[in-house]
Amino acid sequence: TPIGRDGKLAKPRQLHNTHWGLVCPAETPEGQACGLVKNLSLMCYVSVGSPGEPLIDFMVSRGMEVVEEYEPTRYPHATKVFVNGSWVGVHPEPRALVNSVLETRRKSYLQFEVSLV
């Protein structure tokens, strides 16, 4: 539910830890809307998403097995690989894959938005 500007609640007007780097802590209107209207910070970077196919192709060439071809009996301890929230495959040696992706991202062959968890 939207918060009315005439309310006296303090919590919605305060910054949260997750706002760090995204919301400007100083830029807010005066008056009743103080703290309710939040503006993006100057150095904030907003992404609109990126295609996952180049990354999937890269990882397949580095030994990732696509989820459609995965047989659990062949790699029972394989690590699941997700791209943009979708399970795309498994890899038997996740450390090698992570090191390969990190090295390639540092050389700017992959987009800098690629993150590993």
N, CA, C and O atoms as CSV, one atom per row, in Angstrom:
chain,resi,resn,atom,element,x,y,z
A,1,THR,N,N,0.841,-1.182,0.000
A,1,THR,CA,C,0.000,0.000,0.000
A,1,THR,C,C,0.881,1.238,0.000
A,1,THR,O,O,1.901,1.264,0.688
A,2,PRO,N,N,0.516,2.244,-0.743
A,2,PRO,CA,C,1.306,3.474,-0.760
A,2,PRO,C,C,1.253,4.192,0.588
A,2,PRO,O,O,0.285,4.081,1.341
A,3,ILE,N,N,2.308,4.916,0.859
A,3,ILE,CA,C,2.411,5.647,2.122
A,3,ILE,C,C,1.994,7.089,1.876
A,3,ILE,O,O,2.498,7.744,0.964
A,4,GLY,N,N,1.078,7.572,2.687
A,4,GLY,CA,C,0.632,8.952,2.553
A,4,GLY,C,C,1.710,9.926,3.017
A,4,GLY,O,O,2.491,9.622,3.919
A,5,ARG,N,N,1.740,11.087,2.397
A,5,ARG,CA,C,2.754,12.089,2.740
A,5,ARG,C,C,2.457,12.784,4.060
A,5,ARG,O,O,3.340,13.407,4.649
A,6,ASP,N,N,1.232,12.680,4.520
A,6,ASP,CA,C,0.879,13.377,5.753
A,6,ASP,C,C,1.103,12.518,6.996
A,6,ASP,O,O,0.858,12.981,8.111
A,7,GLY,N,N,1.559,11.285,6.830
A,7,GLY,CA,C,1.817,10.408,7.969
A,7,GLY,C,C,3.045,10.834,8.755
A,7,GLY,O,O,3.942,11.484,8.220
A,8,LYS,N,N,3.077,10.467,10.013
A,8,LYS,CA,C,4.182,10.847,10.889
A,8,LYS,C,C,5.162,9.705,11.116
A,8,LYS,O,O,6.039,9.819,11.973
A,9,LEU,N,N,5.041,8.607,10.374
A,9,LEU,CA,C,5.938,7.470,10.554
A,9,LEU,C,C,7.354,7.828,10.115
A,9,LEU,O,O,7.549,8.451,9.072
A,10,ALA,N,N,8.330,7.434,10.911
A,10,ALA,CA,C,9.726,7.763,10.604
A,10,ALA,C,C,10.404,6.685,9.766
A,10,ALA,O,O,11.273,7.001,8.953
A,11,LYS,N,N,10.029,5.424,9.946
A,11,LYS,CA,C,10.714,4.315,9.259
A,11,LYS,C,C,10.713,4.452,7.738
A,11,LYS,O,O,11.772,4.273,7.136
A,12,PRO,N,N,9.605,4.755,7.082
A,12,PRO,CA,C,9.649,4.856,5.619
A,12,PRO,C,C,10.525,6.002,5.120
A,12,PRO,O,O,10.940,6.005,3.961
A,13,ARG,N,N,10.805,6.958,5.972
A,13,ARG,CA,C,11.606,8.112,5.564
A,13,ARG,C,C,13.106,7.883,5.747
A,13,ARG,O,O,13.917,8.643,5.218
A,14,GLN,N,N,13.477,6.855,6.482
A,14,GLN,CA,C,14.889,6.591,6.745
A,14,GLN,C,C,15.496,5.741,5.636
A,14,GLN,O,O,14.802,4.976,4.966
A,15,LEU,N,N,16.810,5.892,5.459
A,15,LEU,CA,C,17.517,5.069,4.483
A,15,LEU,C,C,17.797,3.693,5.076
A,15,LEU,O,O,18.043,3.556,6.274
A,16,HIS,N,N,17.757,2.698,4.231
A,16,HIS,CA,C,18.055,1.325,4.632
A,16,HIS,C,C,19.461,0.981,4.153
A,16,HIS,O,O,19.970,1.616,3.229
A,17,ASN,N,N,20.093,-0.017,4.769
A,17,ASN,CA,C,21.451,-0.418,4.375
A,17,ASN,C,C,21.532,-0.799,2.906
A,17,ASN,O,O,22.565,-0.578,2.274
A,18,THR,N,N,20.480,-1.360,2.354
A,18,THR,CA,C,20.508,-1.789,0.955
A,18,THR,C,C,20.465,-0.624,-0.018
A,18,THR,O,O,20.673,-0.820,-1.215
A,19,HIS,N,N,20.202,0.578,0.463
A,19,HIS,CA,C,20.177,1.753,-0.405
A,19,HIS,C,C,21.569,2.295,-0.698
A,19,HIS,O,O,21.717,3.173,-1.547
A,20,TRP,N,N,22.598,1.788,-0.010
A,20,TRP,CA,C,23.952,2.319,-0.141
A,20,TRP,C,C,24.433,2.239,-1.585
A,20,TRP,O,O,24.462,1.160,-2.176
A,21,GLY,N,N,24.808,3.374,-2.147
A,21,GLY,CA,C,25.297,3.429,-3.515
A,21,GLY,C,C,24.199,3.544,-4.555
A,21,GLY,O,O,24.487,3.803,-5.723
A,22,LEU,N,N,22.966,3.361,-4.163
A,22,LEU,CA,C,21.855,3.448,-5.110
A,22,LEU,C,C,21.032,4.714,-4.927
A,22,LEU,O,O,20.637,5.351,-5.903
A,23,VAL,N,N,20.774,5.077,-3.669
A,23,VAL,CA,C,19.926,6.215,-3.364
A,23,VAL,C,C,20.774,7.315,-2.750
A,23,VAL,O,O,21.582,7.062,-1.857
A,24,CYS,N,N,20.588,8.527,-3.230
A,24,CYS,CA,C,21.329,9.670,-2.689
A,24,CYS,C,C,20.792,10.001,-1.294
A,24,CYS,O,O,19.593,10.234,-1.142
A,25,PRO,N,N,21.657,10.025,-0.273
A,25,PRO,CA,C,21.182,10.293,1.084
A,25,PRO,C,C,20.843,11.762,1.331
A,25,PRO,O,O,20.177,12.073,2.318
A,26,ALA,N,N,21.282,12.669,0.464
A,26,ALA,CA,C,21.079,14.091,0.696
A,26,ALA,C,C,19.967,14.681,-0.173
A,26,ALA,O,O,19.320,15.646,0.234
A,27,GLU,N,N,19.738,14.130,-1.337
A,27,GLU,CA,C,18.771,14.700,-2.275
A,27,GLU,C,C,17.369,14.193,-1.962
A,27,GLU,O,O,17.006,13.074,-2.325
A,28,THR,N,N,16.601,15.014,-1.298
A,28,THR,CA,C,15.207,14.691,-0.983
A,28,THR,C,C,14.459,16.012,-0.850
A,28,THR,O,O,15.034,16.996,-0.384
A,29,PRO,N,N,13.213,16.055,-1.242
A,29,PRO,CA,C,12.483,17.328,-1.143
A,29,PRO,C,C,12.198,17.709,0.307
A,29,PRO,O,O,12.205,16.864,1.203
A,30,GLU,N,N,11.952,18.976,0.512
A,30,GLU,CA,C,11.591,19.452,1.846
A,30,GLU,C,C,10.081,19.357,2.019
A,30,GLU,O,O,9.342,19.195,1.047
A,31,GLY,N,N,9.645,19.457,3.230
A,31,GLY,CA,C,8.214,19.451,3.503
A,31,GLY,C,C,7.687,18.059,3.787
A,31,GLY,O,O,8.398,17.210,4.325
A,32,GLN,N,N,6.429,17.829,3.420
A,32,GLN,CA,C,5.771,16.569,3.752
A,32,GLN,C,C,6.386,15.371,3.047
A,32,GLN,O,O,6.330,14.264,3.581
A,33,ALA,N,N,6.972,15.549,1.865
A,33,ALA,CA,C,7.533,14.425,1.104
A,33,ALA,C,C,8.975,14.119,1.492
A,33,ALA,O,O,9.614,13.275,0.864
A,34,CYS,N,N,9.501,14.791,2.518
A,34,CYS,CA,C,10.892,14.600,2.924
A,34,CYS,C,C,11.148,13.138,3.290
A,34,CYS,O,O,10.494,12.586,4.175
A,35,GLY,N,N,12.095,12.527,2.604
A,35,GLY,CA,C,12.455,11.144,2.865
A,35,GLY,C,C,11.610,10.121,2.140
A,35,GLY,O,O,11.993,8.954,2.064
A,36,LEU,N,N,10.472,10.525,1.605
A,36,LEU,CA,C,9.623,9.581,0.877
A,36,LEU,C,C,9.997,9.515,-0.597
A,36,LEU,O,O,9.885,8.459,-1.219
A,37,VAL,N,N,10.437,10.630,-1.156
A,37,VAL,CA,C,10.885,10.666,-2.548
A,37,VAL,C,C,12.385,10.453,-2.535
A,37,VAL,O,O,13.127,11.253,-1.964
A,38,LYS,N,N,12.834,9.373,-3.165
A,38,LYS,CA,C,14.259,9.037,-3.163
A,38,LYS,C,C,14.788,9.125,-4.588
A,38,LYS,O,O,14.122,8.700,-5.532
A,39,ASN,N,N,15.989,9.680,-4.740
A,39,ASN,CA,C,16.612,9.847,-6.049
A,39,ASN,C,C,17.831,8.949,-6.168
A,39,ASN,O,O,18.516,8.686,-5.180
A,40,LEU,N,N,18.099,8.476,-7.386
A,40,LEU,CA,C,19.287,7.661,-7.616
A,40,LEU,C,C,20.538,8.482,-7.367
A,40,LEU,O,O,20.569,9.682,-7.642
A,41,SER,N,N,21.566,7.834,-6.848
A,41,SER,CA,C,22.825,8.530,-6.618
A,41,SER,C,C,23.526,8.775,-7.952
A,41,SER,O,O,23.193,8.159,-8.965
A,42,LEU,N,N,24.493,9.676,-7.936
A,42,LEU,CA,C,25.163,10.108,-9.158
A,42,LEU,C,C,25.885,8.972,-9.864
A,42,LEU,O,O,25.827,8.886,-11.090
A,43,MET,N,N,26.560,8.103,-9.134
A,43,MET,CA,C,27.355,7.034,-9.747
A,43,MET,C,C,26.608,5.700,-9.812
A,43,MET,O,O,27.226,4.658,-10.032
A,44,CYS,N,N,25.310,5.721,-9.627
A,44,CYS,CA,C,24.523,4.491,-9.680
A,44,CYS,C,C,24.493,3.956,-11.107
A,44,CYS,O,O,24.344,4.721,-12.060
A,45,TYR,N,N,24.635,2.644,-11.249
A,45,TYR,CA,C,24.585,2.002,-12.558
A,45,TYR,C,C,23.367,1.090,-12.587
A,45,TYR,O,O,23.244,0.184,-11.763
A,46,VAL,N,N,22.478,1.327,-13.526
A,46,VAL,CA,C,21.262,0.533,-13.652
A,46,VAL,C,C,21.393,-0.335,-14.892
A,46,VAL,O,O,21.595,0.174,-15.994
A,47,SER,N,N,21.279,-1.629,-14.716
A,47,SER,CA,C,21.356,-2.535,-15.864
A,47,SER,C,C,19.952,-2.998,-16.224
A,47,SER,O,O,19.067,-3.078,-15.372
A,48,VAL,N,N,19.771,-3.298,-17.485
A,48,VAL,CA,C,18.465,-3.758,-17.956
A,48,VAL,C,C,18.517,-5.223,-18.361
A,48,VAL,O,O,17.621,-5.721,-19.042
A,49,GLY,N,N,19.565,-5.902,-17.941
A,49,GLY,CA,C,19.704,-7.314,-18.260
A,49,GLY,C,C,20.615,-7.535,-19.450
A,49,GLY,O,O,20.871,-6.618,-20.231
A,50,SER,N,N,21.088,-8.731,-19.578
A,50,SER,CA,C,21.962,-9.080,-20.696
A,50,SER,C,C,21.648,-10.511,-21.112
A,50,SER,O,O,21.203,-11.315,-20.293
A,51,PRO,N,N,21.878,-10.828,-22.372
A,51,PRO,CA,C,21.582,-12.191,-22.828
A,51,PRO,C,C,22.522,-13.201,-22.189
A,51,PRO,O,O,23.706,-12.924,-21.996
A,52,GLY,N,N,21.996,-14.362,-21.866
A,52,GLY,CA,C,22.795,-15.388,-21.214
A,52,GLY,C,C,23.480,-16.343,-22.169
A,52,GLY,O,O,24.361,-17.097,-21.755
A,53,GLU,N,N,23.093,-16.330,-23.449
A,53,GLU,CA,C,23.640,-17.300,-24.399
A,53,GLU,C,C,25.157,-17.229,-24.549
A,53,GLU,O,O,25.798,-18.280,-24.557
A,54,PRO,N,N,25.767,-16.047,-24.667
A,54,PRO,CA,C,27.238,-16.026,-24.785
A,54,PRO,C,C,27.937,-16.642,-23.575
A,54,PRO,O,O,28.943,-17.335,-23.726
A,55,LEU,N,N,27.416,-16.395,-22.394
A,55,LEU,CA,C,28.008,-16.955,-21.179
A,55,LEU,C,C,27.802,-18.467,-21.124
A,55,LEU,O,O,28.703,-19.204,-20.724
A,56,ILE,N,N,26.630,-18.924,-21.519
A,56,ILE,CA,C,26.362,-20.367,-21.535
A,56,ILE,C,C,27.284,-21.060,-22.532
A,56,ILE,O,O,27.850,-22.109,-22.228
A,57,ASP,N,N,27.438,-20.476,-23.726
A,57,ASP,CA,C,28.342,-21.054,-24.728
A,57,ASP,C,C,29.770,-21.109,-24.205
A,57,ASP,O,O,30.482,-22.088,-24.425
A,58,PHE,N,N,30.185,-20.053,-23.510
A,58,PHE,CA,C,31.527,-20.007,-22.938
A,58,PHE,C,C,31.720,-21.131,-21.928
A,58,PHE,O,O,32.748,-21.810,-21.937
A,59,MET,N,N,30.732,-21.328,-21.057
A,59,MET,CA,C,30.864,-22.353,-20.020
A,59,MET,C,C,30.746,-23.764,-20.593
A,59,MET,O,O,31.369,-24.690,-20.073
A,60,VAL,N,N,29.967,-23.944,-21.644
A,60,VAL,CA,C,29.895,-25.256,-22.297
A,60,VAL,C,C,31.249,-25.607,-22.892
A,60,VAL,O,O,31.679,-26.759,-22.831
A,61,SER,N,N,31.923,-24.612,-23.469
A,61,SER,CA,C,33.254,-24.873,-24.026
A,61,SER,C,C,34.286,-25.137,-22.934
A,61,SER,O,O,35.377,-25.625,-23.229
A,62,ARG,N,N,33.961,-24.820,-21.667
A,62,ARG,CA,C,34.857,-25.070,-20.536
A,62,ARG,C,C,34.430,-26.288,-19.725
A,62,ARG,O,O,34.881,-26.456,-18.593
A,63,GLY,N,N,33.578,-27.133,-20.273
A,63,GLY,CA,C,33.252,-28.388,-19.614
A,63,GLY,C,C,31.910,-28.465,-18.927
A,63,GLY,O,O,31.608,-29.473,-18.288
A,64,MET,N,N,31.094,-27.430,-19.038
A,64,MET,CA,C,29.775,-27.495,-18.422
A,64,MET,C,C,28.873,-28.397,-19.259
A,64,MET,O,O,28.884,-28.335,-20.488
A,65,GLU,N,N,28.098,-29.228,-18.584
A,65,GLU,CA,C,27.137,-30.086,-19.276
A,65,GLU,C,C,25.762,-29.439,-19.172
A,65,GLU,O,O,25.327,-29.070,-18.081
A,66,VAL,N,N,25.083,-29.302,-20.296
A,66,VAL,CA,C,23.771,-28.657,-20.328
A,66,VAL,C,C,22.777,-29.512,-19.548
A,66,VAL,O,O,22.866,-30.740,-19.553
A,67,VAL,N,N,21.841,-28.863,-18.886
A,67,VAL,CA,C,20.924,-29.556,-17.983
A,67,VAL,C,C,20.076,-30.594,-18.722
A,67,VAL,O,O,19.710,-31.611,-18.132
A,68,GLU,N,N,19.759,-30.362,-19.988
A,68,GLU,CA,C,18.956,-31.331,-20.742
A,68,GLU,C,C,19.714,-32.638,-20.983
A,68,GLU,O,O,19.095,-33.691,-21.138
A,69,GLU,N,N,21.034,-32.579,-21.014
A,69,GLU,CA,C,21.848,-33.767,-21.277
A,69,GLU,C,C,22.443,-34.370,-20.004
A,69,GLU,O,O,23.190,-35.346,-20.069
A,70,TYR,N,N,22.119,-33.799,-18.866
A,70,TYR,CA,C,22.724,-34.209,-17.602
A,70,TYR,C,C,22.161,-35.536,-17.115
A,70,TYR,O,O,20.946,-35.730,-17.062
A,71,GLU,N,N,23.057,-36.438,-16.763
A,71,GLU,CA,C,22.683,-37.709,-16.146
A,71,GLU,C,C,23.319,-37.755,-14.754
A,71,GLU,O,O,24.545,-37.776,-14.640
A,72,PRO,N,N,22.515,-37.771,-13.709
A,72,PRO,CA,C,23.051,-37.730,-12.341
A,72,PRO,C,C,23.985,-38.884,-12.004
A,72,PRO,O,O,24.850,-38.739,-11.140
A,73,THR,N,N,23.831,-40.022,-12.665
A,73,THR,CA,C,24.709,-41.157,-12.351
A,73,THR,C,C,26.130,-40.928,-12.845
A,73,THR,O,O,27.080,-41.474,-12.285
A,74,ARG,N,N,26.278,-40.119,-13.897
A,74,ARG,CA,C,27.611,-39.867,-14.439
A,74,ARG,C,C,28.388,-38.878,-13.563
A,74,ARG,O,O,29.571,-39.090,-13.296
A,75,TYR,N,N,27.736,-37.805,-13.116
A,75,TYR,CA,C,28.366,-36.811,-12.240
A,75,TYR,C,C,27.482,-36.627,-11.004
A,75,TYR,O,O,26.726,-35.658,-10.939
A,76,PRO,N,N,27.557,-37.527,-10.029
A,76,PRO,CA,C,26.644,-37.414,-8.880
A,76,PRO,C,C,26.926,-36.204,-7.989
A,76,PRO,O,O,26.026,-35.736,-7.291
A,77,HIS,N,N,28.146,-35.694,-8.000
A,77,HIS,CA,C,28.494,-34.567,-7.127
A,77,HIS,C,C,28.745,-33.293,-7.917
A,77,HIS,O,O,29.444,-32.399,-7.440
A,78,ALA,N,N,28.190,-33.196,-9.105
A,78,ALA,CA,C,28.387,-32.007,-9.936
A,78,ALA,C,C,27.669,-30.807,-9.317
A,78,ALA,O,O,26.676,-30.952,-8.603
A,79,THR,N,N,28.197,-29.626,-9.610
A,79,THR,CA,C,27.632,-28.386,-9.088
A,79,THR,C,C,26.694,-27.774,-10.112
A,79,THR,O,O,27.020,-27.700,-11.297
A,80,LYS,N,N,25.534,-27.338,-9.657
A,80,LYS,CA,C,24.563,-26.709,-10.555
A,80,LYS,C,C,25.061,-25.330,-10.973
A,80,LYS,O,O,25.677,-24.616,-10.182
A,81,VAL,N,N,24.786,-24.964,-12.226
A,81,VAL,CA,C,25.165,-23.660,-12.764
A,81,VAL,C,C,23.882,-22.931,-13.166
A,81,VAL,O,O,23.073,-23.452,-13.933
A,82,PHE,N,N,23.711,-21.723,-12.638
A,82,PHE,CA,C,22.544,-20.900,-12.943
A,82,PHE,C,C,22.998,-19.662,-13.707
A,82,PHE,O,O,24.028,-19.071,-13.383
A,83,VAL,N,N,22.232,-19.271,-14.717
A,83,VAL,CA,C,22.471,-18.028,-15.452
A,83,VAL,C,C,21.159,-17.254,-15.454
A,83,VAL,O,O,20.133,-17.767,-15.900
A,84,ASN,N,N,21.190,-16.032,-14.960
A,84,ASN,CA,C,20.000,-15.184,-14.848
A,84,ASN,C,C,18.854,-15.896,-14.125
A,84,ASN,O,O,17.689,-15.732,-14.485
A,85,GLY,N,N,19.191,-16.678,-13.110
A,85,GLY,CA,C,18.191,-17.340,-12.292
A,85,GLY,C,C,17.669,-18.658,-12.824
A,85,GLY,O,O,16.840,-19.294,-12.174
A,86,SER,N,N,18.129,-19.084,-13.988
A,86,SER,CA,C,17.664,-20.346,-14.570
A,86,SER,C,C,18.774,-21.386,-14.517
A,86,SER,O,O,19.932,-21.085,-14.807
A,87,TRP,N,N,18.417,-22.604,-14.147
A,87,TRP,CA,C,19.380,-23.701,-14.102
A,87,TRP,C,C,19.693,-24.101,-15.531
A,87,TRP,O,O,18.817,-24.574,-16.256
A,88,VAL,N,N,20.951,-23.911,-15.941
A,88,VAL,CA,C,21.332,-24.182,-17.329
A,88,VAL,C,C,22.232,-25.390,-17.467
A,88,VAL,O,O,22.352,-25.933,-18.565
A,89,GLY,N,N,22.873,-25.834,-16.389
A,89,GLY,CA,C,23.759,-26.979,-16.514
A,89,GLY,C,C,24.440,-27.335,-15.219
A,89,GLY,O,O,24.127,-26.802,-14.154
A,90,VAL,N,N,25.394,-28.265,-15.339
A,90,VAL,CA,C,26.194,-28.696,-14.196
A,90,VAL,C,C,27.653,-28.752,-14.625
A,90,VAL,O,O,27.969,-28.870,-15.809
A,91,HIS,N,N,28.525,-28.665,-13.640
A,91,HIS,CA,C,29.958,-28.746,-13.920
A,91,HIS,C,C,30.610,-29.619,-12.855
A,91,HIS,O,O,30.348,-29.439,-11.666
A,92,PRO,N,N,31.465,-30.573,-13.268
A,92,PRO,CA,C,32.089,-31.464,-12.284
A,92,PRO,C,C,33.190,-30.794,-11.465
A,92,PRO,O,O,33.482,-31.234,-10.353
A,93,GLU,N,N,33.808,-29.729,-12.001
A,93,GLU,CA,C,34.893,-29.030,-11.299
A,93,GLU,C,C,34.557,-27.541,-11.203
A,93,GLU,O,O,35.019,-26.754,-12.029
A,94,PRO,N,N,33.765,-27.144,-10.213
A,94,PRO,CA,C,33.328,-25.749,-10.145
A,94,PRO,C,C,34.465,-24.754,-9.934
A,94,PRO,O,O,34.391,-23.631,-10.432
A,95,ARG,N,N,35.511,-25.139,-9.211
A,95,ARG,CA,C,36.628,-24.202,-8.989
A,95,ARG,C,C,37.305,-23.835,-10.305
A,95,ARG,O,O,37.643,-22.674,-10.535
A,96,ALA,N,N,37.498,-24.816,-11.154
A,96,ALA,CA,C,38.126,-24.549,-12.450
A,96,ALA,C,C,37.246,-23.634,-13.294
A,96,ALA,O,O,37.750,-22.737,-13.969
A,97,LEU,N,N,35.934,-23.857,-13.258
A,97,LEU,CA,C,35.017,-23.012,-14.023
A,97,LEU,C,C,35.009,-21.586,-13.486
A,97,LEU,O,O,35.036,-20.631,-14.262
A,98,VAL,N,N,34.973,-21.437,-12.172
A,98,VAL,CA,C,34.976,-20.101,-11.563
A,98,VAL,C,C,36.264,-19.364,-11.912
A,98,VAL,O,O,36.220,-18.194,-12.293
A,99,ASN,N,N,37.404,-20.028,-11.790
A,99,ASN,CA,C,38.677,-19.387,-12.127
A,99,ASN,C,C,38.719,-18.977,-13.587
A,99,ASN,O,O,39.233,-17.908,-13.915
A,100,SER,N,N,38.189,-19.808,-14.461
A,100,SER,CA,C,38.171,-19.498,-15.886
A,100,SER,C,C,37.272,-18.299,-16.183
A,100,SER,O,O,37.640,-17.424,-16.967
A,101,VAL,N,N,36.096,-18.260,-15.557
A,101,VAL,CA,C,35.179,-17.136,-15.765
A,101,VAL,C,C,35.780,-15.851,-15.209
A,101,VAL,O,O,35.699,-14.806,-15.856
A,102,LEU,N,N,36.380,-15.909,-14.025
A,102,LEU,CA,C,36.992,-14.712,-13.437
A,102,LEU,C,C,38.121,-14.179,-14.303
A,102,LEU,O,O,38.213,-12.975,-14.545
A,103,GLU,N,N,38.972,-15.068,-14.764
A,103,GLU,CA,C,40.093,-14.649,-15.606
A,103,GLU,C,C,39.597,-14.019,-16.905
A,103,GLU,O,O,40.136,-13.008,-17.355
A,104,THR,N,N,38.591,-14.605,-17.490
A,104,THR,CA,C,38.051,-14.080,-18.745
A,104,THR,C,C,37.336,-12.755,-18.526
A,104,THR,O,O,37.427,-11.863,-19.370
A,105,ARG,N,N,36.629,-12.608,-17.416
A,105,ARG,CA,C,35.958,-11.341,-17.125
A,105,ARG,C,C,36.974,-10.234,-16.874
A,105,ARG,O,O,36.765,-9.094,-17.290
A,106,ARG,N,N,38.075,-10.561,-16.194
A,106,ARG,CA,C,39.108,-9.553,-15.917
A,106,ARG,C,C,39.793,-9.075,-17.187
A,106,ARG,O,O,40.301,-7.954,-17.236
A,107,LYS,N,N,39.811,-9.908,-18.201
A,107,LYS,CA,C,40.388,-9.513,-19.493
A,107,LYS,C,C,39.363,-8.800,-20.370
A,107,LYS,O,O,39.660,-8.453,-21.513
A,108,SER,N,N,38.169,-8.582,-19.846
A,108,SER,CA,C,37.072,-7.887,-20.527
A,108,SER,C,C,36.536,-8.643,-21.733
A,108,SER,O,O,35.995,-8.029,-22.652
A,109,TYR,N,N,36.678,-9.959,-21.747
A,109,TYR,CA,C,36.060,-10.760,-22.800
A,109,TYR,C,C,34.608,-11.073,-22.449
A,109,TYR,O,O,33.791,-11.331,-23.334
A,110,LEU,N,N,34.294,-11.050,-21.169
A,110,LEU,CA,C,32.920,-11.191,-20.695
A,110,LEU,C,C,32.481,-9.852,-20.119
A,110,LEU,O,O,33.315,-9.036,-19.727
A,111,GLN,N,N,31.174,-9.629,-20.069
A,111,GLN,CA,C,30.663,-8.376,-19.522
A,111,GLN,C,C,31.015,-8.249,-18.045
A,111,GLN,O,O,31.025,-9.238,-17.312
A,112,PHE,N,N,31.302,-7.033,-17.618
A,112,PHE,CA,C,31.688,-6.809,-16.223
A,112,PHE,C,C,30.526,-7.054,-15.267
A,112,PHE,O,O,30.737,-7.178,-14.061
A,113,GLU,N,N,29.306,-7.126,-15.785
A,113,GLU,CA,C,28.142,-7.380,-14.942
A,113,GLU,C,C,28.048,-8.834,-14.497
A,113,GLU,O,O,27.279,-9.154,-13.590
A,114,VAL,N,N,28.821,-9.718,-15.125
A,114,VAL,CA,C,28.776,-11.136,-14.771
A,114,VAL,C,C,29.297,-11.294,-13.351
A,114,VAL,O,O,30.419,-10.891,-13.044
A,115,SER,N,N,28.476,-11.884,-12.484
A,115,SER,CA,C,28.904,-12.101,-11.105
A,115,SER,C,C,28.759,-13.572,-10.763
A,115,SER,O,O,27.922,-14.282,-11.320
A,116,LEU,N,N,29.589,-14.008,-9.841
A,116,LEU,CA,C,29.608,-15.407,-9.427
A,116,LEU,C,C,29.272,-15.494,-7.953
A,116,LEU,O,O,29.757,-14.701,-7.146
A,117,VAL,N,N,28.439,-16.459,-7.610
A,117,VAL,CA,C,28.066,-16.649,-6.210
A,117,VAL,C,C,28.366,-18.076,-5.832
A,117,VAL,O,O,28.132,-18.475,-4.691
